[in-house]
């Protein structure tokens, strides 16, 4: 199972990150009749990895042959919806965007790994070390307990 996590950045980039484009296309196809495309792909149980053993049992294959569903099957809404979801205009638009790299920002793909990269030093009104240096006595003798710091004091 470890081979699935070899390159999380590559796997994450394969995911459609441009939610605005998906929302726009889904909203446009929401008004058409019949509903041939949606943002959620049609479910095909025969192509589901977890249902594979059910379709290999001794009872199901004869029924699939009888109903002419033994060549991969279709989704609930039929082959035309499956075909349109793969080759329809909305899906082709999203595929072209993803192949061109649109909708993939490095900040979204890397997530929290990208959060603290290239931090700029913060300079406040009281200098680099903050409020402890804001009075004359603390500028010369910062603490009666001693100094435990990796920064230069003066």
N, CA, C and O atoms as a GROMACS GRO file, in nm:
protein
  616
    1UNK      N    1   0.081  -0.119   0.000
    1UNK     CA    2   0.000   0.000   0.000
    1UNK      C    3   0.086   0.126   0.000
    1UNK      O    4   0.038   0.234  -0.032
    2UNK      N    5   0.212   0.112   0.035
    2UNK     CA    6   0.299   0.229   0.040
    2UNK      C    7   0.327   0.286  -0.098
    2UNK      O    8   0.361   0.404  -0.110
    3UNK      N    9   0.313   0.204  -0.203
    3UNK     CA   10   0.341   0.256  -0.337
    3UNK      C   11   0.237   0.356  -0.384
    3UNK      O   12   0.262   0.427  -0.481
    4UNK      N   13   0.123   0.365  -0.318
    4UNK     CA   14   0.022   0.463  -0.354
    4UNK      C   15   0.062   0.603  -0.308
    4UNK      O   16   0.010   0.702  -0.360
    5UNK      N   17   0.153   0.613  -0.211
    5UNK     CA   18   0.190   0.741  -0.154
    5UNK      C   19   0.329   0.786  -0.198
    5UNK      O   20   0.390   0.868  -0.130
    6UNK      N   21   0.379   0.733  -0.309
    6UNK     CA   22   0.514   0.768  -0.352
    6UNK      C   23   0.527   0.916  -0.386
    6UNK      O   24   0.623   0.981  -0.345
    7UNK      N   25   0.435   0.965  -0.460
    7UNK     CA   26   0.445   1.103  -0.506
    7UNK      C   27   0.313   1.175  -0.481
    7UNK      O   28   0.232   1.188  -0.573
    8UNK      N   29   0.288   1.221  -0.358
    8UNK     CA   30   0.159   1.285  -0.331
    8UNK      C   31   0.139   1.413  -0.412
    8UNK      O   32   0.025   1.448  -0.443
    9UNK      N   33   0.247   1.483  -0.446
    9UNK     CA   34   0.231   1.605  -0.525
    9UNK      C   35   0.178   1.572  -0.664
    9UNK      O   36   0.093   1.644  -0.716
   10UNK      N   37   0.228   1.465  -0.725
   10UNK     CA   38   0.181   1.425  -0.858
   10UNK      C   39   0.036   1.381  -0.852
   10UNK      O   40  -0.044   1.416  -0.939
   11UNK      N   41   0.001   1.305  -0.749
   11UNK     CA   42  -0.138   1.262  -0.735
   11UNK      C   43  -0.231   1.380  -0.711
   11UNK      O   44  -0.342   1.384  -0.763
   12UNK      N   45  -0.185   1.475  -0.632
   12UNK     CA   46  -0.267   1.590  -0.602
   12UNK      C   47  -0.286   1.679  -0.724
   12UNK      O   48  -0.392   1.738  -0.743
   13UNK      N   49  -0.183   1.688  -0.808
   13UNK     CA   50  -0.195   1.769  -0.929
   13UNK      C   51  -0.292   1.707  -1.028
   13UNK      O   52  -0.347   1.779  -1.112
   14UNK      N   53  -0.315   1.577  -1.021
   14UNK     CA   54  -0.410   1.513  -1.109
   14UNK      C   55  -0.554   1.544  -1.074
   14UNK      O   56  -0.645   1.517  -1.153
   15UNK      N   57  -0.576   1.598  -0.959
   15UNK     CA   58  -0.710   1.629  -0.912
   15UNK      C   59  -0.753   1.766  -0.966
   15UNK      O   60  -0.671   1.858  -0.972
   16UNK      N   61  -0.877   1.779  -1.004
   16UNK     CA   62  -0.926   1.906  -1.057
   16UNK      C   63  -0.937   2.005  -0.942
   16UNK      O   64  -1.021   1.990  -0.853
   17UNK      N   65  -0.851   2.106  -0.944
   17UNK     CA   66  -0.850   2.203  -0.836
   17UNK      C   67  -0.927   2.330  -0.869
   17UNK      O   68  -0.953   2.412  -0.782
   18UNK      N   69  -0.962   2.346  -0.994
   18UNK     CA   70  -1.030   2.468  -1.033
   18UNK      C   71  -1.179   2.454  -1.011
   18UNK      O   72  -1.254   2.424  -1.104
   19UNK      N   73  -1.222   2.477  -0.888
   19UNK     CA   74  -1.362   2.461  -0.853
   19UNK      C   75  -1.453   2.563  -0.920
   19UNK      O   76  -1.572   2.537  -0.939
   20UNK      N   77  -1.399   2.678  -0.956
   20UNK     CA   78  -1.480   2.779  -1.023
   20UNK      C   79  -1.520   2.731  -1.161
   20UNK      O   80  -1.636   2.746  -1.201
   21UNK      N   81  -1.427   2.672  -1.234
   21UNK     CA   82  -1.459   2.622  -1.368
   21UNK      C   83  -1.558   2.507  -1.360
   21UNK      O   84  -1.652   2.501  -1.440
   22UNK      N   85  -1.540   2.416  -1.266
   22UNK     CA   86  -1.633   2.304  -1.251
   22UNK      C   87  -1.771   2.356  -1.214
   22UNK      O   88  -1.871   2.309  -1.267
   23UNK      N   89  -1.777   2.452  -1.124
   23UNK     CA   90  -1.905   2.508  -1.083
   23UNK      C   91  -1.975   2.578  -1.199
   23UNK      O   92  -2.097   2.564  -1.216
   24UNK      N   93  -1.900   2.651  -1.279
   24UNK     CA   94  -1.959   2.722  -1.393
   24UNK      C   95  -2.014   2.625  -1.496
   24UNK      O   96  -2.125   2.643  -1.545
   25UNK      N   97  -1.936   2.522  -1.528
   25UNK     CA   98  -1.981   2.424  -1.627
   25UNK      C   99  -2.100   2.346  -1.573
   25UNK      O  100  -2.196   2.322  -1.646
   26UNK      N  101  -2.096   2.307  -1.447
   26UNK     CA  102  -2.207   2.232  -1.388
   26UNK      C  103  -2.334   2.316  -1.383
   26UNK      O  104  -2.444   2.265  -1.406
   27UNK      N  105  -2.320   2.445  -1.353
   27UNK     CA  106  -2.436   2.533  -1.349
   27UNK      C  107  -2.496   2.550  -1.489
   27UNK      O  108  -2.618   2.555  -1.504
   28UNK      N  109  -2.410   2.558  -1.590
   28UNK     CA  110  -2.459   2.574  -1.727
   28UNK      C  111  -2.534   2.449  -1.772
   28UNK      O  112  -2.638   2.459  -1.837
   29UNK      N  113  -2.482   2.331  -1.738
   29UNK     CA  114  -2.548   2.207  -1.777
   29UNK      C  115  -2.665   2.173  -1.686
   29UNK      O  116  -2.743   2.083  -1.716
   30UNK      N  117  -2.680   2.243  -1.576
   30UNK     CA  118  -2.792   2.219  -1.486
   30UNK      C  119  -2.926   2.262  -1.544
   30UNK      O  120  -3.030   2.213  -1.502
   31UNK      N  121  -2.923   2.354  -1.641
   31UNK     CA  122  -3.046   2.403  -1.702
   31UNK      C  123  -3.087   2.324  -1.825
   31UNK      O  124  -3.198   2.342  -1.875
   32UNK      N  125  -3.001   2.238  -1.875
   32UNK     CA  126  -3.033   2.163  -1.998
   32UNK      C  127  -3.113   2.039  -1.964
   32UNK      O  128  -3.100   1.981  -1.856
   33UNK      N  129  -3.196   1.999  -2.058
   33UNK     CA  130  -3.272   1.874  -2.047
   33UNK      C  131  -3.238   1.789  -2.168
   33UNK      O  132  -3.241   1.844  -2.278
   34UNK      N  133  -3.208   1.668  -2.158
   34UNK     CA  134  -3.186   1.586  -2.039
   34UNK      C  135  -3.052   1.619  -1.975
   34UNK      O  136  -2.963   1.676  -2.039
   35UNK      N  137  -3.038   1.582  -1.850
   35UNK     CA  138  -2.915   1.609  -1.777
   35UNK      C  139  -2.809   1.508  -1.820
   35UNK      O  140  -2.808   1.393  -1.777
   36UNK      N  141  -2.719   1.554  -1.908
   36UNK     CA  142  -2.618   1.464  -1.961
   36UNK      C  143  -2.484   1.477  -1.890
   36UNK      O  144  -2.400   1.388  -1.903
   37UNK      N  145  -2.460   1.585  -1.817
   37UNK     CA  146  -2.330   1.603  -1.754
   37UNK      C  147  -2.351   1.664  -1.616
   37UNK      O  148  -2.436   1.750  -1.597
   38UNK      N  149  -2.272   1.617  -1.521
   38UNK     CA  150  -2.269   1.679  -1.389
   38UNK      C  151  -2.125   1.678  -1.340
   38UNK      O  152  -2.040   1.608  -1.396
   39UNK      N  153  -2.099   1.754  -1.236
   39UNK     CA  154  -1.963   1.761  -1.183
   39UNK      C  155  -1.923   1.629  -1.118
   39UNK      O  156  -1.804   1.596  -1.112
   40UNK      N  157  -2.020   1.554  -1.069
   40UNK     CA  158  -1.993   1.424  -1.009
   40UNK      C  159  -2.005   1.319  -1.118
   40UNK      O  160  -2.110   1.309  -1.182
   41UNK      N  161  -1.901   1.240  -1.143
   41UNK     CA  162  -1.908   1.142  -1.251
   41UNK      C  163  -2.011   1.034  -1.222
   41UNK      O  164  -2.037   1.003  -1.106
   42UNK      N  165  -2.069   0.975  -1.326
   42UNK     CA  166  -2.167   0.868  -1.305
   42UNK      C  167  -2.100   0.745  -1.245
   42UNK      O  168  -1.986   0.713  -1.279
   43UNK      N  169  -2.170   0.677  -1.158
   43UNK     CA  170  -2.115   0.560  -1.089
   43UNK      C  171  -2.143   0.434  -1.170
   43UNK      O  172  -2.257   0.408  -1.208
   44UNK      N  173  -2.039   0.358  -1.196
   44UNK     CA  174  -2.051   0.231  -1.265
   44UNK      C  175  -2.001   0.123  -1.169
   44UNK      O  176  -1.881   0.116  -1.140
   45UNK      N  177  -2.091   0.041  -1.120
   45UNK     CA  178  -2.055  -0.058  -1.019
   45UNK      C  179  -1.959  -0.163  -1.073
   45UNK      O  180  -1.877  -0.215  -0.998
   46UNK      N  181  -1.967  -0.195  -1.202
   46UNK     CA  182  -1.878  -0.296  -1.258
   46UNK      C  183  -1.734  -0.248  -1.264
   46UNK      O  184  -1.642  -0.330  -1.271
   47UNK      N  185  -1.712  -0.119  -1.262
   47UNK     CA  186  -1.576  -0.067  -1.263
   47UNK      C  187  -1.526  -0.031  -1.123
   47UNK      O  188  -1.415   0.020  -1.108
   48UNK      N  189  -1.606  -0.058  -1.022
   48UNK     CA  190  -1.568  -0.032  -0.884
   48UNK      C  191  -1.481  -0.147  -0.835
   48UNK      O  192  -1.518  -0.263  -0.843
   49UNK      N  193  -1.364  -0.111  -0.783
   49UNK     CA  194  -1.270  -0.212  -0.734
   49UNK      C  195  -1.328  -0.293  -0.619
   49UNK      O  196  -1.304  -0.413  -0.609
   50UNK      N  197  -1.404  -0.230  -0.532
   50UNK     CA  198  -1.457  -0.296  -0.414
   50UNK      C  199  -1.573  -0.390  -0.445
   50UNK      O  200  -1.604  -0.478  -0.365
   51UNK      N  201  -1.638  -0.373  -0.560
   51UNK     CA  202  -1.749  -0.461  -0.599
   51UNK      C  203  -1.704  -0.568  -0.698
   51UNK      O  204  -1.788  -0.640  -0.753
   52UNK      N  205  -1.575  -0.579  -0.722
   52UNK     CA  206  -1.522  -0.672  -0.822
   52UNK      C  207  -1.559  -0.817  -0.792
   52UNK      O  208  -1.597  -0.891  -0.882
   53UNK      N  209  -1.547  -0.858  -0.668
   53UNK     CA  210  -1.577  -0.998  -0.633
   53UNK      C  211  -1.724  -1.032  -0.653
   53UNK      O  212  -1.756  -1.146  -0.687
   54UNK      N  213  -1.812  -0.937  -0.633
   54UNK     CA  214  -1.955  -0.962  -0.654
   54UNK      C  215  -1.982  -0.994  -0.801
   54UNK      O  216  -2.059  -1.085  -0.831
   55UNK      N  217  -1.919  -0.921  -0.891
   55UNK     CA  218  -1.943  -0.944  -1.033
   55UNK      C  219  -1.870  -1.067  -1.085
   55UNK      O  220  -1.895  -1.109  -1.198
   56UNK      N  221  -1.781  -1.126  -1.007
   56UNK     CA  222  -1.713  -1.249  -1.045
   56UNK      C  223  -1.779  -1.373  -0.986
   56UNK      O  224  -1.736  -1.485  -1.013
   57UNK      N  225  -1.883  -1.355  -0.906
   57UNK     CA  226  -1.950  -1.470  -0.844
   57UNK      C  227  -2.020  -1.554  -0.952
   57UNK      O  228  -2.032  -1.510  -1.066
   58UNK      N  229  -2.066  -1.674  -0.916
   58UNK     CA  230  -2.122  -1.766  -1.016
   58UNK      C  231  -2.263  -1.728  -1.059
   58UNK      O  232  -2.312  -1.781  -1.159
   59UNK      N  233  -2.330  -1.640  -0.988
   59UNK     CA  234  -2.468  -1.604  -1.020
   59UNK      C  235  -2.477  -1.482  -1.112
   59UNK      O  236  -2.562  -1.478  -1.201
   60UNK      N  237  -2.391  -1.385  -1.094
   60UNK     CA  238  -2.405  -1.257  -1.162
   60UNK      C  239  -2.365  -1.259  -1.310
   60UNK      O  240  -2.437  -1.199  -1.390
   61UNK      N  241  -2.255  -1.323  -1.353
   61UNK     CA  242  -2.218  -1.317  -1.495
   61UNK      C  243  -2.325  -1.365  -1.593
   61UNK      O  244  -2.339  -1.304  -1.698
   62UNK      N  245  -2.403  -1.473  -1.565
   62UNK     CA  246  -2.509  -1.507  -1.660
   62UNK      C  247  -2.616  -1.398  -1.673
   62UNK      O  248  -2.670  -1.376  -1.782
   63UNK      N  249  -2.646  -1.331  -1.564
   63UNK     CA  250  -2.744  -1.222  -1.570
   63UNK      C  251  -2.689  -1.105  -1.650
   63UNK      O  252  -2.763  -1.041  -1.726
   64UNK      N  253  -2.560  -1.077  -1.634
   64UNK     CA  254  -2.500  -0.968  -1.711
   64UNK      C  255  -2.498  -1.000  -1.860
   64UNK      O  256  -2.519  -0.911  -1.943
   65UNK      N  257  -2.473  -1.127  -1.895
   65UNK     CA  258  -2.477  -1.166  -2.037
   65UNK      C  259  -2.618  -1.154  -2.093
   65UNK      O  260  -2.638  -1.111  -2.207
   66UNK      N  261  -2.716  -1.190  -2.012
   66UNK     CA  262  -2.856  -1.185  -2.055
   66UNK      C  263  -2.902  -1.041  -2.079
   66UNK      O  264  -2.980  -1.015  -2.171
   67UNK      N  265  -2.854  -0.948  -1.998
   67UNK     CA  266  -2.893  -0.807  -2.013
   67UNK      C  267  -2.793  -0.727  -2.096
   67UNK      O  268  -2.805  -0.605  -2.106
   68UNK      N  269  -2.696  -0.795  -2.156
   68UNK     CA  270  -2.593  -0.734  -2.241
   68UNK      C  271  -2.513  -0.627  -2.166
   68UNK      O  272  -2.479  -0.522  -2.221
   69UNK      N  273  -2.483  -0.657  -2.039
   69UNK     CA  274  -2.402  -0.568  -1.957
   69UNK      C  275  -2.268  -0.631  -1.922
   69UNK      O  276  -2.202  -0.588  -1.828
   70UNK      N  277  -2.228  -0.733  -1.997
   70UNK     CA  278  -2.107  -0.808  -1.962
   70UNK      C  279  -1.979  -0.748  -2.021
   70UNK      O  280  -1.874  -0.811  -2.009
   71UNK      N  281  -1.984  -0.633  -2.082
   71UNK     CA  282  -1.864  -0.571  -2.139
   71UNK      C  283  -1.830  -0.441  -2.066
   71UNK      O  284  -1.801  -0.340  -2.130
   72UNK      N  285  -1.833  -0.443  -1.936
   72UNK     CA  286  -1.796  -0.326  -1.857
   72UNK      C  287  -1.913  -0.251  -1.799
   72UNK      O  288  -1.896  -0.174  -1.705
   73UNK      N  289  -2.030  -0.271  -1.854
   73UNK     CA  290  -2.150  -0.210  -1.797
   73UNK      C  291  -2.157  -0.060  -1.818
   73UNK      O  292  -2.069   0.001  -1.878
   74UNK      N  293  -2.264  -0.003  -1.769
   74UNK     CA  294  -2.284   0.142  -1.777
   74UNK      C  295  -2.326   0.193  -1.640
   74UNK      O  296  -2.349   0.115  -1.547
   75UNK      N  297  -2.336   0.321  -1.630
   75UNK     CA  298  -2.386   0.382  -1.507
   75UNK      C  299  -2.536   0.367  -1.498
   75UNK      O  300  -2.599   0.304  -1.583
   76UNK      N  301  -2.593   0.423  -1.395
   76UNK     CA  302  -2.737   0.412  -1.372
   76UNK      C  303  -2.818   0.475  -1.483
   76UNK      O  304  -2.927   0.428  -1.514
   77UNK      N  305  -2.766   0.582  -1.544
   77UNK     CA  306  -2.843   0.657  -1.643
   77UNK      C  307  -2.818   0.612  -1.786
   77UNK      O  308  -2.873   0.671  -1.879
   78UNK      N  309  -2.736   0.511  -1.806
   78UNK     CA  310  -2.717   0.457  -1.940
   78UNK      C  311  -2.586   0.500  -2.006
   78UNK      O  312  -2.511   0.582  -1.953
   79UNK      N  313  -2.562   0.441  -2.122
   79UNK     CA  314  -2.434   0.460  -2.189
   79UNK      C  315  -2.418   0.601  -2.243
   79UNK      O  316  -2.305   0.650  -2.251
   80UNK      N  317  -2.525   0.667  -2.282
   80UNK     CA  318  -2.513   0.801  -2.339
   80UNK      C  319  -2.462   0.901  -2.236
   80UNK      O  320  -2.386   0.992  -2.269
   81UNK      N  321  -2.505   0.886  -2.110
   81UNK     CA  322  -2.457   0.975  -2.004
   81UNK      C  323  -2.310   0.945  -1.975
   81UNK      O  324  -2.232   1.038  -1.953
   82UNK      N  325  -2.272   0.817  -1.973
   82UNK     CA  326  -2.132   0.782  -1.953
   82UNK      C  327  -2.045   0.839  -2.064
   82UNK      O  328  -1.939   0.896  -2.039
   83UNK      N  329  -2.091   0.824  -2.188
   83UNK     CA  330  -2.016   0.874  -2.303
   83UNK      C  331  -2.004   1.026  -2.296
   83UNK      O  332  -1.897   1.082  -2.319
   84UNK      N  333  -2.114   1.093  -2.266
   84UNK     CA  334  -2.113   1.239  -2.263
   84UNK      C  335  -2.027   1.291  -2.148
   84UNK      O  336  -1.967   1.398  -2.160
   85UNK      N  337  -2.019   1.216  -2.038
   85UNK     CA  338  -1.935   1.261  -1.928
   85UNK      C  339  -1.787   1.251  -1.963
   85UNK      O  340  -1.706   1.329  -1.912
   86UNK      N  341  -1.750   1.156  -2.047
   86UNK     CA  342  -1.610   1.142  -2.087
   86UNK      C  343  -1.576   1.232  -2.205
   86UNK      O  344  -1.472   1.299  -2.204
   87UNK      N  345  -1.662   1.236  -2.306
   87UNK     CA  346  -1.631   1.304  -2.430
   87UNK      C  347  -1.716   1.428  -2.457
   87UNK      O  348  -1.706   1.487  -2.564
   88UNK      N  349  -1.800   1.467  -2.364
   88UNK     CA  350  -1.886   1.583  -2.383
   88UNK      C  351  -1.808   1.714  -2.379
   88UNK      O  352  -1.691   1.718  -2.341
   89UNK      N  353  -1.875   1.820  -2.419
   89UNK     CA  354  -1.810   1.950  -2.430
   89UNK      C  355  -1.761   2.002  -2.294
   89UNK      O  356  -1.652   2.058  -2.286
   90UNK      N  357  -1.839   1.984  -2.190
   90UNK     CA  358  -1.797   2.031  -2.058
   90UNK      C  359  -1.674   1.959  -2.007
   90UNK      O  360  -1.583   2.022  -1.952
   91UNK      N  361  -1.671   1.827  -2.023
   91UNK     CA  362  -1.556   1.750  -1.977
   91UNK      C  363  -1.433   1.778  -2.062
   91UNK      O  364  -1.322   1.782  -2.010
   92UNK      N  365  -1.451   1.799  -2.193
   92UNK     CA  366  -1.336   1.832  -2.278
   92UNK      C  367  -1.277   1.968  -2.238
   92UNK      O  368  -1.156   1.986  -2.241
   93UNK      N  369  -1.364   2.062  -2.201
   93UNK     CA  370  -1.315   2.192  -2.156
   93UNK      C  371  -1.230   2.177  -2.029
   93UNK      O  372  -1.122   2.234  -2.019
   94UNK      N  373  -1.280   2.101  -1.932
   94UNK     CA  374  -1.205   2.082  -1.807
   94UNK      C  375  -1.076   2.004  -1.832
   94UNK      O  376  -0.974   2.035  -1.771
   95UNK      N  377  -1.079   1.906  -1.921
   95UNK     CA  378  -0.957   1.830  -1.952
   95UNK      C  379  -0.852   1.921  -2.015
   95UNK      O  380  -0.734   1.913  -1.980
   96UNK      N  381  -0.893   2.007  -2.108
   96UNK     CA  382  -0.797   2.098  -2.170
   96UNK      C  383  -0.738   2.193  -2.066
   96UNK      O  384  -0.618   2.222  -2.071
   97UNK      N  385  -0.818   2.240  -1.973
   97UNK     CA  386  -0.766   2.328  -1.867
   97UNK      C  387  -0.663   2.254  -1.783
   97UNK      O  388  -0.558   2.310  -1.750
   98UNK      N  389  -0.692   2.130  -1.747
   98UNK     CA  390  -0.601   2.056  -1.661
   98UNK      C  391  -0.475   2.012  -1.734
   98UNK      O  392  -0.367   2.009  -1.675
   99UNK      N  393  -0.486   1.978  -1.862
   99UNK     CA  394  -0.366   1.942  -1.937
   99UNK      C  395  -0.274   2.062  -1.955
   99UNK      O  396  -0.152   2.048  -1.958
  100UNK      N  397  -0.333   2.180  -1.965
  100UNK     CA  398  -0.253   2.301  -1.981
  100UNK      C  399  -0.197   2.350  -1.848
  100UNK      O  400  -0.112   2.439  -1.846
  101UNK      N  401  -0.242   2.293  -1.737
  101UNK     CA  402  -0.192   2.333  -1.606
  101UNK      C  403  -0.274   2.441  -1.540
  101UNK      O  404  -0.237   2.489  -1.432
  102UNK      N  405  -0.385   2.481  -1.601
  102UNK     CA  406  -0.470   2.582  -1.538
  102UNK      C  407  -0.543   2.520  -1.421
  102UNK      O  408  -0.582   2.404  -1.425
  103UNK      N  409  -0.561   2.598  -1.317
  103UNK     CA  410  -0.633   2.549  -1.201
  103UNK      C  411  -0.545   2.479  -1.100
  103UNK      O  412  -0.595   2.429  -0.999
  104UNK      N  413  -0.415   2.474  -1.124
  104UNK     CA  414  -0.324   2.410  -1.029
  104UNK      C  415  -0.230   2.515  -0.972
  104UNK      O  416  -0.135   2.555  -1.039
  105UNK      N  417  -0.255   2.560  -0.853
  105UNK     CA  418  -0.163   2.654  -0.792
  105UNK      C  419  -0.074   2.577  -0.696
  105UNK      O  420  -0.119   2.484  -0.629
  106UNK      N  421   0.052   2.614  -0.690
  106UNK     CA  422   0.148   2.544  -0.605
  106UNK      C  423   0.108   2.552  -0.459
  106UNK      O  424   0.132   2.458  -0.383
  107UNK      N  425   0.048   2.664  -0.417
  107UNK     CA  426   0.007   2.679  -0.278
  107UNK      C  427  -0.102   2.580  -0.242
  107UNK      O  428  -0.101   2.526  -0.131
  108UNK      N  429  -0.196   2.554  -0.333
  108UNK     CA  430  -0.302   2.459  -0.303
  108UNK      C  431  -0.250   2.316  -0.307
  108UNK      O  432  -0.290   2.233  -0.226
  109UNK      N  433  -0.162   2.287  -0.401
  109UNK     CA  434  -0.113   2.150  -0.416
  109UNK      C  435  -0.024   2.110  -0.299
  109UNK      O  436  -0.035   1.999  -0.248
  110UNK      N  437   0.066   2.200  -0.257
  110UNK     CA  438   0.157   2.164  -0.149
  110UNK      C  439   0.093   2.178  -0.012
  110UNK      O  440   0.141   2.117   0.084
  111UNK      N  441  -0.013   2.254   0.000
  111UNK     CA  442  -0.087   2.264   0.126
  111UNK      C  443  -0.004   2.324   0.237
  111UNK      O  444   0.057   2.430   0.218
  112UNK      N  445  -0.001   2.258   0.353
  112UNK     CA  446   0.068   2.313   0.470
  112UNK      C  447   0.219   2.306   0.456
  112UNK      O  448   0.290   2.375   0.530
  113UNK      N  449   0.271   2.225   0.364
  113UNK     CA  450   0.415   2.223   0.343
  113UNK      C  451   0.465   2.356   0.288
  113UNK      O  452   0.581   2.392   0.306
  114UNK      N  453   0.377   2.427   0.221
  114UNK     CA  454   0.415   2.554   0.158
  114UNK      C  455   0.392   2.673   0.251
  114UNK      O  456   0.425   2.786   0.215
  115UNK      N  457   0.336   2.649   0.368
  115UNK     CA  458   0.291   2.759   0.455
  115UNK      C  459   0.405   2.847   0.504
  115UNK      O  460   0.396   2.969   0.494
  116UNK      N  461   0.511   2.789   0.558
  116UNK     CA  462   0.619   2.868   0.618
  116UNK      C  463   0.743   2.875   0.531
  116UNK      O  464   0.854   2.888   0.583
  117UNK      N  465   0.726   2.868   0.402
  117UNK     CA  466   0.840   2.879   0.311
  117UNK      C  467   0.865   3.026   0.282
  117UNK      O  468   0.771   3.102   0.260
  118UNK      N  469   0.991   3.066   0.282
  118UNK     CA  470   1.032   3.204   0.250
  118UNK      C  471   0.967   3.308   0.342
  118UNK      O  472   0.910   3.406   0.294
  119UNK      N  473   0.975   3.285   0.471
  119UNK     CA  474   0.922   3.384   0.565
  119UNK      C  475   1.010   3.507   0.567
  119UNK      O  476   1.133   3.498   0.560
  120UNK      N  477   0.948   3.621   0.576
  120UNK     CA  478   1.021   3.746   0.586
  120UNK      C  479   1.031   3.785   0.734
  120UNK      O  480   0.935   3.765   0.808
  121UNK      N  481   1.145   3.840   0.778
  121UNK     CA  482   1.155   3.880   0.919
  121UNK      C  483   1.060   3.994   0.950
  121UNK      O  484   1.044   4.088   0.871
  122UNK      N  485   0.997   3.985   1.065
  122UNK     CA  486   0.902   4.087   1.107
  122UNK      C  487   0.974   4.193   1.188
  122UNK      O  488   1.039   4.162   1.288
  123UNK      N  489   0.962   4.316   1.146
  123UNK     CA  490   1.022   4.427   1.219
  123UNK      C  491   0.911   4.511   1.279
  123UNK      O  492   0.837   4.578   1.207
  124UNK      N  493   0.900   4.508   1.412
  124UNK     CA  494   0.798   4.588   1.479
  124UNK      C  495   0.850   4.726   1.515
  124UNK      O  496   0.961   4.763   1.478
  125UNK      N  497   0.769   4.802   1.588
  125UNK     CA  498   0.809   4.936   1.631
  125UNK      C  499   0.923   4.930   1.732
  125UNK      O  500   1.001   5.024   1.742
  126UNK      N  501   0.932   4.820   1.806
  126UNK     CA  502   1.031   4.810   1.912
  126UNK      C  503   1.155   4.736   1.867
  126UNK      O  504   1.233   4.690   1.951
  127UNK      N  505   1.176   4.722   1.739
  127UNK     CA  506   1.294   4.656   1.689
  127UNK      C  507   1.272   4.507   1.668
  127UNK      O  508   1.159   4.458   1.668
  128UNK      N  509   1.381   4.439   1.650
  128UNK     CA  510   1.376   4.299   1.614
  128UNK      C  511   1.326   4.209   1.726
  128UNK      O  512   1.266   4.105   1.698
  129UNK      N  513   1.349   4.246   1.851
  129UNK     CA  514   1.320   4.156   1.962
  129UNK      C  515   1.190   4.188   2.034
  129UNK      O  516   1.157   4.120   2.131
  130UNK      N  517   1.116   4.287   1.992
  130UNK     CA  518   0.983   4.310   2.046
  130UNK      C  519   0.978   4.396   2.170
  130UNK      O  520   1.065   4.481   2.192
  131UNK      N  521   0.878   4.375   2.251
  131UNK     CA  522   0.845   4.465   2.362
  131UNK      C  523   0.948   4.464   2.473
  131UNK      O  524   0.952   4.559   2.551
  132UNK      N  525   1.033   4.363   2.484
  132UNK     CA  526   1.128   4.357   2.595
  132UNK      C  527   1.235   4.465   2.583
  132UNK      O  528   1.310   4.485   2.679
  133UNK      N  529   1.246   4.534   2.471
  133UNK     CA  530   1.350   4.636   2.453
  133UNK      C  531   1.292   4.777   2.449
  133UNK      O  532   1.360   4.869   2.403
  134UNK      N  533   1.171   4.795   2.496
  134UNK     CA  534   1.108   4.924   2.476
  134UNK      C  535   1.130   5.026   2.588
  134UNK      O  536   1.082   5.139   2.577
  135UNK      N  537   1.201   4.991   2.691
  135UNK     CA  538   1.235   5.089   2.796
  135UNK      C  539   1.386   5.094   2.809
  135UNK      O  540   1.454   4.996   2.780
  136UNK      N  541   1.439   5.207   2.852
  136UNK     CA  542   1.586   5.219   2.861
  136UNK      C  543   1.649   5.115   2.953
  136UNK      O  544   1.757   5.065   2.923
  137UNK      N  545   1.584   5.082   3.065
  137UNK     CA  546   1.646   4.985   3.156
  137UNK      C  547   1.650   4.845   3.094
  137UNK      O  548   1.746   4.771   3.114
  138UNK      N  549   1.547   4.808   3.020
  138UNK     CA  550   1.546   4.676   2.956
  138UNK      C  551   1.639   4.668   2.836
  138UNK      O  552   1.680   4.560   2.796
  139UNK      N  553   1.672   4.782   2.779
  139UNK     CA  554   1.765   4.780   2.666
  139UNK      C  555   1.906   4.743   2.713
  139UNK      O  556   1.982   4.681   2.638
  140UNK      N  557   1.941   4.781   2.834
  140UNK     CA  558   2.075   4.753   2.884
  140UNK      C  559   2.083   4.626   2.966
  140UNK      O  560   2.183   4.554   2.959
  141UNK      N  561   1.979   4.597   3.042
  141UNK     CA  562   1.978   4.475   3.124
  141UNK      C  563   1.841   4.410   3.104
  141UNK      O  564   1.744   4.448   3.170
  142UNK      N  565   1.832   4.314   3.016
  142UNK     CA  566   1.702   4.264   2.970
  142UNK      C  567   1.629   4.181   3.073
  142UNK      O  568   1.506   4.185   3.077
  143UNK      N  569   1.699   4.104   3.157
  143UNK     CA  570   1.629   4.020   3.252
  143UNK      C  571   1.718   3.994   3.372
  143UNK      O  572   1.839   3.981   3.360
  144UNK      N  573   1.655   3.986   3.489
  144UNK     CA  574   1.730   3.956   3.610
  144UNK      C  575   1.760   3.806   3.619
  144UNK      O  576   1.844   3.765   3.699
  145UNK      N  577   1.693   3.725   3.539
  145UNK     CA  578   1.711   3.580   3.544
  145UNK      C  579   1.815   3.529   3.445
  145UNK      O  580   1.843   3.410   3.442
  146UNK      N  581   1.872   3.617   3.366
  146UNK     CA  582   1.971   3.575   3.268
  146UNK      C  583   1.909   3.568   3.128
  146UNK      O  584   1.789   3.586   3.110
  147UNK      N  585   1.994   3.540   3.033
  147UNK     CA  586   1.950   3.538   2.893
  147UNK      C  587   1.959   3.396   2.838
  147UNK      O  588   2.063   3.331   2.848
  148UNK      N  589   1.850   3.351   2.780
  148UNK     CA  590   1.850   3.224   2.708
  148UNK      C  591   1.793   3.256   2.570
  148UNK      O  592   1.673   3.246   2.546
  149UNK      N  593   1.881   3.294   2.481
  149UNK     CA  594   1.836   3.331   2.347
  149UNK      C  595   1.943   3.299   2.246
  149UNK      O  596   2.062   3.299   2.277
  150UNK      N  597   1.901   3.272   2.126
  150UNK     CA  598   1.996   3.247   2.019
  150UNK      C  599   2.025   3.376   1.941
  150UNK      O  600   2.111   3.377   1.853
  151UNK      N  601   1.953   3.483   1.972
  151UNK     CA  602   1.971   3.609   1.901
  151UNK      C  603   2.072   3.697   1.974
  151UNK      O  604   2.088   3.685   2.096
  152UNK      N  605   2.140   3.784   1.901
  152UNK     CA  606   2.229   3.879   1.970
  152UNK      C  607   2.146   3.978   2.052
  152UNK      O  608   2.037   4.019   2.011
  153UNK      N  609   2.199   4.015   2.167
  153UNK     CA  610   2.122   4.099   2.257
  153UNK      C  611   2.128   4.246   2.220
  153UNK      O  612   2.028   4.317   2.234
  154UNK      N  613   2.242   4.296   2.173
  154UNK     CA  614   2.254   4.438   2.146
  154UNK      C  615   2.307   4.461   2.007
  154UNK      O  616   2.324   4.575   1.965
   0.00000   0.00000   0.00000
